[in-house]
Amino acid sequence: MRALALASGLLAISLPVMAQSSPPKRGATYVMGIAFTACRDKDDADRLLKLLKTDDDLAFLRFVRSKLSTGACVRVEQGHEGTIEDNAVFSGLTCIRPRGEPYCLWIPMQMLDAKR
């Protein structure tokens, strides 16, 4: 399996290029497989994912920094639990509401590690 990797002070991830076989089930509880930047707005998460898949690390880092500074995106730590509220299968994103938070956050489906 090929993987894209990016390491910086903001984020360190290894994102599988292959899509999941099926989307996470709504209402199910999942755990973040690795720490990742998650966004309240699906369009921001989609842009983050598209930039991650390019070779333009500078554009990716600028985007992440700007979204983190405004609070539009936040860092979700590995092992954080949440409930699936929505899926965008064609873009490969899922919206997970972290335990204790009122809103779901959009992340790539590949970031989910395990069901509980």
C-alpha positions, 0 to 999 in steps of 0.5 A, spaced: 500 500 500 502 506 498 502 512 503 503 519 503 507 522 509 508 529 511 511 531 518 511 538 521 510 541 527 503 542 526 502 535 524 505 528 523 501 523 519 501 517 514 495 517 509 493 511 506 492 512 498 487 507 498 480 508 499 476 504 505 471 499 502 465 501 506 464 508 509 463 508 517 456 507 520 452 513 522 451 513 530 457 508 531 463 510 535 470 510 532 477 512 535 482 516 531 487 512 529 492 518 529 492 525 530 490 529 525 487 536 523 479 536 523 475 541 520 468 544 522 466 545 514 466 540 509 469 544 504 475 546 508 476 538 510 476 537 502 481 542 501 486 540 506 485 533 503 486 535 496 492 539 498 495 533 502 495 529 496 499 534 492 507 535 493 506 542 495 507 542 502 508 549 503 501 550 500 498 545 505 502 548 511 499 555 510 492 552 509 493 548 516 496 554 519 491 559 517 485 554 519 488 552 526 489 560 527 482 562 526 479 555 529 476 553 523 480 547 524 482 543 530 487 538 532 484 531 534 489 527 538 490 519 537 485 515 541 480 520 541 473 517 541 467 520 537 460 518 534 459 518 526 454 523 524 455 524 517 459 521 511 461 524 504 463 518 500 465 521 494 470 525 497 472 520 502 470 524 508 466 523 515 464 527 520 465 525 527 463 528 533 468 528 538 466 526 545 464 532 549 464 536 543 457 539 540 459 539 533 462 534 528 468 535 525 470 533 518 476 528 517 478 523 512 475 516 513 482 513 513 483 516 520 479 512 523 482 506 527 477 502 530 470 501 532 468 500 540 
